[in-house]
Amino acid sequence: MGTLTIKVPDLGEGIAEVELVAWRVQPGDTVTEDQVLADVMTDKATVEIPSPVAGRVVALGGEVGQQIAVGAELIRIDVAGGGEAQEPVPAVSAVSAAAPAAVPAPDERARPSGGKPLASPAVRHRATVLGIDLRQVPGSSADGRVLHEDLDAWLLRRPGPPAPDAARYTERHDEEAVPVTGVRRRIAQRMQDAMRRIPHFTYVEEVDVTELELLRARINERWGGERAHLTLLPLLVRAVVLAVPRFPQINARFDDEAGVLTRHGAVHVGIATQTAAGLMVPVLRHAEARDLWSSATEIARLADAARAGRATRDELSGSTLTVTSLGALGGIASTPIINAPEVAIVGVNRIVQRPVMLGGAVVARRMMNLSSSFDHRVVDGQLAAEFVQAVRASLECPALLFIE
């Protein structure tokens, strides 16, 4: 037997280290070629590390939650023939973070009695969120591993909730320590770094979106299924795109170490998206060159990819300005955190109908707040206010969205 040392591969984008989020094998396990050995986390995504050979696992190169440098030993495998060798892993793939809403029931393979269910960290996390015991879910992969499709099938077959039980209404004193790892750790690190390094200030403005919502409803009714369904986001993106040429300081990235602010002609809009694994920001590239329907289609595709864990590193990087919305849960106002190294983020709060004085009369109008944060090192308060007012003007008079 010879021993093959597999090292952490170079995942590109200047990544120097990764976080080990899960081992798929243990010492003594027999592995096949291309079998997934471990899941690691970069700044952008979870990546599966496959085995380039078949053999038996001799030793693991780290503990879950540990940071491992690129090029460092990841795992050692005994293979037939040859002496000791070192080899990087040739290929990796992104791990899914969620599954499509509905899929057919998969072919199921029985798990050995008492065996621990095999599943990726993303599947385990989703099962925890959904309250599913993975030991009860048959896995459909060749090795019995539980996939997202298996969770979907289990949800379709799972019986309804039990009848209320008086025993449930008792005091609880249990606690659970949950390690902050993977995507959640990356989010925590980025948010902490952004708040520590960037002097934020937030500007909140009220916007009357009555005419905008009427126009959106008419457009969707007129085009039906022929074109992409328009939500508020493509209209907001369009308003931002129209305002940016007058305020190039807003559509920029600030390298505070070099002391350089790079203003971008291209408008690459980050779309803050909530996923089962945490907040991700896929990027709508070249929003300035898209019409409303192109933006709507791409925003929907990116959101689906992020929620399903299929978004690539390129799709999750390179934004020049971010928009964020919690939809119906958007509240009255918010203080969004800037997606560094950008210098601005535009937040959307929920739309509510309420009485407004208009032309000397009290009328019902659909109102919404924009809560936008800016980097005060490079964006002055007046500039930020003027930018938001420009966006507001386009939203309150939606005809302006179609005029260059």
Secondary structure, DSSP 8 states (H G I E B T S, - for coil): -EEEEEE----STT--EEEEEEES--TT-EE-TT-EEEEEE-SS-EEEEE-SS-EEEEEES--TT-EEETTSEEEEEEESSS--EEEE----EE--SS--S-------B---TT----B-HHHHHHHHHHT--GGGS-B-STT--B-HHHHHHHHHH--------GGGSS-----------HHHHHHHHHHHHHHHHS-EEEEEEEEE-HHHHHHHHHHHHHHGGGS----HHHHHHHHHHHHGGG-TTTSEEEETTTTEEEE-SS--EEE-EEETTEEE--EETTGGG--HHHHHHHHHHHHHHHHTT---TGGGS--SEEEEE-GGG--S-------TTBSEEEEE---EEEEEEETTEEEEEEEEEEEEEEETTT--HHHHHHHHHHHHHHHHSGGGGG--
